[in-house]
Amino acid sequence: MTAQAGTVRRRGSVWAGVIVLAAFAVLVSLGTWQLERKAWKQGLIATLEQRVNTDPVPLPAAGQWPRLTPTDDEYRRVRFTATLDPTQEALVYTAGSALRKDVSGVGYWVLSPARLPGGGIVVVNRGFVPESGKDSKARAAPLPGPIEIVGALRWPEPPGLFTPAGDLGRNTWYARDHVPIAAVKGWGQDSGQAGSVAPFYVEQESPVPAGGGPKPGRLVPQLPDNHLQYAVTWYGLALMLVGVAGAFVLSRRRAAAHPDAGRGAAN
C-alpha cells in the first residue's frame, strides 16, 4: 500500500467514524426525547382524567373567557343555564370518536348556539347523530326555554391541510372549529357585543333529549402512550449501530494485522 493510499484510507475511516458518532448521538437523543415525552404524556393523562371525573363547576363569566387556555382548562366540566336556539345548528362530519366509546361509525356532531342570560353565546356540541339523523326534522329539537347544561370545555379543532372547506349550503363542516362556523352562521351578531361568542365550545353531557338524538355523552380521554416502545426502539438501533461499527473496526484490524492471510487463501 502506498503512503498516499494509506492517507486516503485513514481519512475515510475518520469520516466514517464521525458519521457513526453523529448517528449514534441522534438515535440516543431520540430515545431520550421519547422518555421525556412519556413523562409528559403520563402527566397529561392524569390531568385529563382528574378533570373529566371532577364535579362540574359554574361556567366562568364572559370577562374571564380570554384568560382560559386549553392547557389549563380543556376537559373541565362546567354547569350553566342557557337557551338553545332550536332553529340554528351546524353539522360537523365525523367518522367516529376517540373520546366517546358510545359513538362509532360515520355521522355528524350537532353544534348549536346557547344564549346566556347575561349575554354572550356559548356554542354547544349537542351530541352525535348518524347519517340517517342529519335532517333536523327527523330528530328532537332542543328543549324550549332556559335549561341547565352540563358538559366539558373544549377548544377549536383546527382544520388540517386536506380538510375540506365547510359548505354553508349543505350546512356541513369538517372540523369542530366553532368560531368561523359561528361567524358564517351569524351567531351572536344580534347581541351587539364584540367577541360575544366564547373562544371555547362545550361538549354536552346533559340534558339528554328524549329519542331522535342528538346523543350527548361523557368524554373519556384515551391518549395513546407508546413512548416507551419508541424509546426502546431508538436505543436498540443505537446499540445495533455500535455493534456493527465495532465488528467493522475489528475486521479492519485483523486484516491489517494479517495482510497475507487472504492472499494465501486465494493462492
N, C-alpha and C positions, 0 to 999 in steps of 0.2 A: 504494500500500500504506500503510495507516495505521500509526502508531507501535505500537499495541497488537498488530496483526497481525505486524509485524516482530519484536517481542519474543517472541511465541509461536513464530515460525518459528526464531528463534535458539535458544530453549530446546529445541525439538525437535531441532535439529541437534546441540546439546551432548549430549543424551541418546542420540541415535543414535551419536555418536562414542564415548561411554562404553561402550555396548553392543558396538560393534565392537572396541574395545580389549580389553574383557573377553573376548570370544570369541576374539580373536587370542591373548591370553595363555593361555587354556585349551588351544587347539589346539597351540601351541608346547610347552606343558608336557606334553601327552600324547605328542608326538613325542619329546621328551627322555626321558620316562619309558620309552618303548619302547626307546630306545637303551641306557638303563641296564639294562632287562630283558634285552636281547640280550647284554650283557656278563656278566650274572649267569647266563643260560642257557648260554652257551658254557663258563663255568667249571664249571657243574653237569654238563654233558655230558662234559667232560674228566675230572671226578672220578669219575663213574659208570663211564666206560669204563676208567679205571685200576683201579677196584675189581673189576669183573667179569672183568678179564683178569689179575688177580694170583693167584698160587698160594694155595690155601686155607690158613688158619691154624687152630690149635686153637680150638674153641668157648670163649668166655670162661666162667669159672667163675660159678656162680649168684650169688656175692657181688658180682660186677661188673655183673650184669644191670641194676640200677636206674640205673647210670651210662651205659649205652648209649643213644644217641639216633639217630633217623632221619637227622639232618643229618650226623652223624659216622660212622655205621656201616651205614646201609642199603646193600644190594647187596654188602657184604663177603662173600667166600667163606670158608666155615668147614668144618672136618672134625671129626667127633666119633663116638663109639661109643655106641649106644643100642639099646634093644629096642622095636620097633614092636608094638603090640598088634593082632593080626590080627582081633580081634572088635570093635574100635572104629574108627569112621570117621564123618566128616561130609561131605556133598556140598554144594559151593558152585556154584550155577549160573553159567555164563559163556557169552557169545556170541562168544568169541574172545579173543585176547591180543595186546596191542601189544608185549609183551616176549618172546614166543615165536613165532618165524617158522614153527615146525613145527606150530603149533596154529591151527586155523581152524574155524569153524562152532560150532554150539551143542553144549554138553556140560557137564561138571562137573569141578571140582577136587576131589580126594580128600584130605581132611585127616585125619591120624591122630596120636594121642599117641605120643611116643617117650620111654621112661623111661631116664634117665641112670643109670649105675652108682652114682654118688654121691648119688642122689636128685634129684628135680625132673623136670619134664615140659617137653619142647620139642615144640610142635605142628609137624608136618611136612606140607607140601603135597607129597604123593607124586606128583602129576602130573595129567594130563588124561585123561578118558575121554569118549567120545562118548555120546550118549543111550542107544545100544544097550548100553553097558557100565555103566549105572547099577547094575544088580544085582550085588552083590559076588560072588555065586556064579558069575557068568559070567566072572570075571577072576581073575588071580593074586593070592594073598594075600601079605602082607609076608613076607619071609624070616624063618624062626624064629631065635630066639636073638639075642644082641647082634650088630649089624652096623655097619660103618663107613659113615656117611652123609656125603656131600659136598653142599653146597648154599650158597645165598645168604641172608643175613639180610634179612627183610622185616618191615615194621611193619603193624599192622592197617589194613584198608581200611574207613574209617567208612561206614556206610550213608548214602545220600542221602535227601533229603526224600521221594522217591517210591519208595524201595527197599522191596519187600515184606518183611514180617516173616518170620523163619525158621519152618519148620514141622517141629517135632520128630517128629510122627507120620510124616511122609514123609522125615524125615532130610535135609531140603533147606534150605539157606540161600542168600542172595542177595548177600552181601558177605563178603569174607575178613576178618571181624572175629573173630579166633580166640578172644579172651579170653571174651566172652559165650558162644560156642559151647562152649568147654571147661567153663564153669560149668554150662550147661544139661545137658551130657552127663555131668558128674560126673568129668571127667578130673582127676586129681591129688588128689581128695578123700581117697583112701585112703593118701596119703603122710604125712599128719599134719604137713605143713609149710605154714605160711601163705605164700601167694603162690608156690606151688611151680610154677605154670605160667609159663613165660618170657613177658615182655611182647612178644617178637618171635616170628615163626614162621620156618621155613626152607623155601625153595623147593628141593626135592631135585633134584640133578643125577645122582647115582649112589648106590647101585647101580641098574641098570636091570633091572626084572623081565623074566623070560622069557615073552613072549606074554601077551596078555589085559589089558595095562595094569595100573595107570595108567602114563601115559607121562611120565616126568620129562625135564628138559632144561635146557640153559644159558639164562640170561637175556641178552637183547640189548637194553639200553635204547635206545629210539628216540624221543627227545623232539623235538617239532616246534620249529623255530627260525624263526618268521616275523616276528620283531620288527622287522627292518629294513624289510620291506614295510609294516608298520603305521606305523613312524616316517615313512617317505616319504609315506604317505597323509595323516597328520596335518599334516606340514609343507606338503604340497601344498595341503591345504584352507586352511591359514593364508595361503599366498601367493594363493590364489584370492580369499579374503576381502579381502586388501589390494587386489587388482586391482579387485574390484567396488566397494569403498568409494572407491578413487581415481577410478574412472570416474564414480561418482555425484557426488563433490565437484567434479570438473572440469566436469560438465554443469551443476551448480548455478551455478558461477562464470561460465560462458559465458552462462547465462540472465540472471544479474544484470547482466553487462556489456552485454548487448544486449536490454533488456527489450521493445523494439518489434519484434524480428525475427520472433517468432512471430505477433504481431498483424498485421504487414504481409503475411505469407504467407497468413493466414486471409482477409484482405480481397482 
